[in-house]
Amino acid sequence: MSYIVRPIRQDEWPLLEDFLYEAIFIPEGFEGKLPRSVIYNDPKCRAAFEGFGTLPDDRALVAEVDGEVIGACWVRTTDGYGHIDSATPSFSISIYRPYRGWGIGTAMMSRMLDELLEAGYTRASLSVQKENPALRLYKRMGFRIVGDGADETEWLMVRNLCGYEISIATPDSADVIYHLVQATLRAVYPDCYGPAVVAAFSRLHSLDVIEADIAAGKIFILKVGDRILGTGTVEGNHIMRVFVPPEEQGKGYGTRIMDELEAIAARSHSAAVLEASVPARAFYLNRGYRVTGTQTWEIGPCDDLPAATLVYEVMEKEL
Ligand SMILES: CC(C)(COP(=O)(O)OP(=O)(O)OC[C@H]1O[C@@H](n2cnc3c(N)ncnc32)[C@H](O)[C@@H]1OP(=O)(O)O)[C@@H](O)C(=O)NCCC(=O)NCCS
């Protein structure tokens, strides 16, 4: 099957009505023809096509065979099926029947995902009837189920566009988190703190403490593929233990972890608080934190290391 995928032209915008109608899943055994009125009577359906092209996040690609448009794949951030929030474009896609199963859907979706990534979106969403075979395509394209959609007959799916994922840490990741934290603080802290303070931080983030915090649901991890490349902890509105190893720093991972932790804190508090380490001070100030005071940590002698006093800054940010 020879086809081309290209951006939709303005004079083709009205075609999206038809492609939305084609996108509606007809379950096995359904007799008769679905009335076209369904797409006009349901506000969530209308949100997928009404006024298309007039909103900033509206984007559409079409597939053409022999000069005829036979499929469309488009995104909007309007309140349709699959809508999550105003920063997450939601997909609609369909192809006329004779052209299904030839790889055209895959081609349109991957080009749209590339374009969204290029444009700086960090995730995309969609909803799909649980029985729709298109679910397999969406899984292959990297979408994962995050829960039910508008009702229990459909899935809500999300595709991360940055190659990483943030999730709550599970007990099997305790060891990796522990080593990541220990390796990072050993690599970074000696530039700013003496050996007694570095050793005290190392004891503070012991494996036992990390395991207990995981069990309490406080630790989050940033994963790229199977690799854990960052972590952060939040308890109420108190953000702690944000670590990204030196070789992974500067890639935006710390920012993403902080976004997540602050979003969690914002559910129950109007401000987030943290104790800033010297190396992370500028990072927090850039995020809008301000110093609200200092605290003193008296570190007793341990092993061969003498006692030490650490004065550190406490910071706060309105959420
Ligand atoms: C979903 C759709 C856009 C995929 O495009 P496509 O060109 O057929 O897809 P590809 O050939 O690239 O990939 C094949 C995959 O498409 C899906 N697919 C194929 N035929 C399908 C059909 N009749 N209905 C739904 N999905 C179908 C399956 O997931 C299939 O994967 P599989 O081979 O593992 O079963 C297209 O099949 C379609 O228009 N289906 C009906 C409308 C629809 O269900 N839209 C999605 C609403 S959420």
The ligand as an SDF file (V2000), in Angstrom:
LIG
                    3D

 48 50  0  0  0  0  0  0  0  0999 V2000
   -6.8200    2.1160   14.9660 C   0  0  0  0  0  0  0  0  0  0  0  0
   -6.3370    2.4420   13.5530 C   0  0  0  0  0  0  0  0  0  0  0  0
   -6.2470    3.9440   13.3850 C   0  0  0  0  0  0  0  0  0  0  0  0
   -4.9310    1.8430   13.3920 C   0  0  0  0  0  0  0  0  0  0  0  0
   -4.4270    2.1210   12.1050 O   0  0  0  0  0  0  0  0  0  0  0  0
   -3.8840    0.9350   11.1900 P   0  0  0  0  0  0  0  0  0  0  0  0
   -3.2280    1.5360   10.0100 O   0  0  0  0  0  0  0  0  0  0  0  0
   -4.9880   -0.0150   10.9860 O   0  0  0  0  0  0  0  0  0  0  0  0
   -2.7890    0.3190   12.1850 O   0  0  0  0  0  0  0  0  0  0  0  0
   -1.4230   -0.3980   11.8040 P   0  0  0  0  0  0  0  0  0  0  0  0
   -1.5710   -1.2020   10.5760 O   0  0  0  0  0  0  0  0  0  0  0  0
   -0.3400    0.6230   11.8300 O   0  0  0  0  0  0  0  0  0  0  0  0
   -1.2310   -1.3140   13.0900 O   0  0  0  0  0  0  0  0  0  0  0  0
   -2.0480   -2.4320   13.2800 C   0  0  0  0  0  0  0  0  0  0  0  0
   -2.7850   -2.2600   14.5600 C   0  0  0  0  0  0  0  0  0  0  0  0
   -3.9250   -1.4190   14.3740 O   0  0  0  0  0  0  0  0  0  0  0  0
   -5.0130   -1.8920   15.1460 C   0  0  0  0  0  0  0  0  0  0  0  0
   -6.0860   -2.2850   14.2340 N   0  0  0  0  0  0  0  0  0  0  0  0
   -6.0030   -2.9600   13.0720 C   0  0  0  0  0  0  0  0  0  0  0  0
   -7.2320   -3.1020   12.5370 N   0  0  0  0  0  0  0  0  0  0  0  0
   -8.0950   -2.5130   13.3700 C   0  0  0  0  0  0  0  0  0  0  0  0
   -9.4990   -2.3170   13.3700 C   0  0  0  0  0  0  0  0  0  0  0  0
  -10.2710   -2.7770   12.4030 N   0  0  0  0  0  0  0  0  0  0  0  0
  -10.0500   -1.6510   14.3910 N   0  0  0  0  0  0  0  0  0  0  0  0
   -9.2960   -1.1700   15.3920 C   0  0  0  0  0  0  0  0  0  0  0  0
   -7.9560   -1.3210   15.4410 N   0  0  0  0  0  0  0  0  0  0  0  0
   -7.3680   -1.9830   14.4480 C   0  0  0  0  0  0  0  0  0  0  0  0
   -4.5110   -3.0690   15.9420 C   0  0  0  0  0  0  0  0  0  0  0  0
   -4.0130   -2.5840   17.1600 O   0  0  0  0  0  0  0  0  0  0  0  0
   -3.3610   -3.5530   15.1030 C   0  0  0  0  0  0  0  0  0  0  0  0
   -2.4300   -4.1870   15.8840 O   0  0  0  0  0  0  0  0  0  0  0  0
   -2.3020   -5.8020   15.7730 P   0  0  0  0  0  0  0  0  0  0  0  0
   -1.7610   -6.0440   14.4150 O   0  0  0  0  0  0  0  0  0  0  0  0
   -1.3560   -6.1670   16.8780 O   0  0  0  0  0  0  0  0  0  0  0  0
   -3.6910   -6.3320   15.9570 O   0  0  0  0  0  0  0  0  0  0  0  0
   -7.2710    1.8740   12.4590 C   0  0  0  0  0  0  0  0  0  0  0  0
   -7.2420    0.4490   12.5030 O   0  0  0  0  0  0  0  0  0  0  0  0
   -8.7030    2.3350   12.5940 C   0  0  0  0  0  0  0  0  0  0  0  0
   -9.0890    3.3200   11.9810 O   0  0  0  0  0  0  0  0  0  0  0  0
   -9.5240    1.5980   13.3750 N   0  0  0  0  0  0  0  0  0  0  0  0
  -10.9040    1.9650   13.6100 C   0  0  0  0  0  0  0  0  0  0  0  0
  -11.0300    3.2690   14.3610 C   0  0  0  0  0  0  0  0  0  0  0  0
  -10.4910    3.1640   15.7630 C   0  0  0  0  0  0  0  0  0  0  0  0
  -10.7140    2.1870   16.4600 O   0  0  0  0  0  0  0  0  0  0  0  0
   -9.7760    4.2340   16.1720 N   0  0  0  0  0  0  0  0  0  0  0  0
   -9.2120    4.3100   17.5120 C   0  0  0  0  0  0  0  0  0  0  0  0
  -10.2040    4.8800   18.4530 C   0  0  0  0  0  0  0  0  0  0  0  0
   -9.5520    4.9960   20.0790 S   0  0  0  0  0  0  0  0  0  0  0  0
  1  2  1  0
  2  3  1  0
  2  4  1  0
  2 36  1  0
  4  5  1  0
  5  6  1  0
  6  7  2  0
  6  8  1  0
  6  9  1  0
  9 10  1  0
 10 11  2  0
 10 12  1  0
 10 13  1  0
 13 14  1  0
 14 15  1  0
 15 16  1  0
 15 30  1  0
 16 17  1  0
 17 18  1  0
 17 28  1  0
 18 19  1  0
 18 27  1  0
 19 20  2  0
 20 21  1  0
 21 22  1  0
 21 27  2  0
 22 23  1  0
 22 24  2  0
 24 25  1  0
 25 26  2  0
 26 27  1  0
 28 29  1  0
 28 30  1  0
 30 31  1  0
 31 32  1  0
 32 33  2  0
 32 34  1  0
 32 35  1  0
 36 37  1  0
 36 38  1  0
 38 39  2  0
 38 40  1  0
 40 41  1  0
 41 42  1  0
 42 43  1  0
 43 44  2  0
 43 45  1  0
 45 46  1  0
 46 47  1  0
 47 48  1  0
M  END
$$$$
